């Protein structure tokens, strides 16, 4: 790709990004287009000199395009249109991602604006491209919580909440009523989480929406930290729970399980090695063992923990407990 074309492509991309998302600053734009901030500033100067009025908005801490300037509607290619419709209709509209059923109406609007040639190319693939995510929550019973958290984030007004933690039924004390400042709604591990500052704990928490027992809006304002990322304090957690210690984990899989285990990227630190018998050993560096132990047990006799000793003992104890339960009379 030639230098001139590359810059024109980036300039058009800058316009689209600034028009479609509020609060993008020079750092955000540099990361988005994989360039330097100084290059972004030069591009913004070029756009202004060309009649595209880009200005920094202190209220949103990002750039916006002033006045009545607009770009003509973007024409989607066949690949873009097919991908969008498949995700909107096959994932969100069918309830695989809760609370986004309106995506079905959006997909119809997109279809209605597509060129005839693109529609004709898509027709043979209708109902022939299928996306199935892992099962999620059974219903949308916590829709009111979703709406309250979403409004709190938009208005930057704190909530007063009560929450039932997973261990509550076993008699562990709950947090009682607490102030909560949500920073983001995060769909992860088959459910939506509200991520924000838990006033009672004084730390960032990821709270599952269907475990809130009450959510009450307040008029108390708060600020969301710049460039907040809901994953920023997870470190190298296996999924959602960051432990107190970092561990190197090695798990060996028997030949009949090796292909299945190695074909998925389970963790960002994953490495693999194979032996002559066709067994693969996957190694990870993780913060905490509580979540990975259940992943190991899911492979049953097909997986053997090689390290660390703490995980070996944890798996051994759980396997022994399971065996004893099944051996008891009447079970």
HELIX and SHEET records of a PDB file:
HELIX    1   1 UNK A    3  UNK A   20  1                                  18    
HELIX    2   2 UNK A   26  UNK A   32  1                                   7    
HELIX    3   3 UNK A   37  UNK A   49  1                                  13    
HELIX    4   4 UNK A   78  UNK A   87  1                                  10    
HELIX    5   5 UNK A   88  UNK A   92  3                                   5    
HELIX    6   6 UNK A  103  UNK A  113  1                                  11    
HELIX    7   7 UNK A  116  UNK A  123  1                                   8    
HELIX    8   8 UNK A  143  UNK A  155  1                                  13    
HELIX    9   9 UNK A  166  UNK A  170  5                                   5    
HELIX   10  10 UNK A  209  UNK A  211  5                                   3    
HELIX   11  11 UNK A  255  UNK A  262  1                                   8    
HELIX   12  12 UNK A  292  UNK A  298  1                                   7    
HELIX   13  13 UNK A  300  UNK A  302  5                                   3    
HELIX   14  14 UNK A  309  UNK A  327  1                                  19    
SHEET    1   A 2 UNK A  54  UNK A  57  0                                        
SHEET    2   A 2 UNK A  62  UNK A  65 -1                                        
SHEET    1   B 5 UNK A 203  UNK A 208  0                                        
SHEET    2   B 5 UNK A 191  UNK A 198 -1                                        
SHEET    3   B 5 UNK A 178  UNK A 188 -1                                        
SHEET    4   B 5 UNK A 157  UNK A 163 -1                                        
SHEET    5   B 5 UNK A 212  UNK A 221 -1                                        
SHEET    1   C 4 UNK A 271  UNK A 274  0                                        
SHEET    2   C 4 UNK A 280  UNK A 287 -1                                        
SHEET    3   C 4 UNK A 246  UNK A 253 -1                                        
SHEET    4   C 4 UNK A 303  UNK A 307 -1                                        
END                                                                             
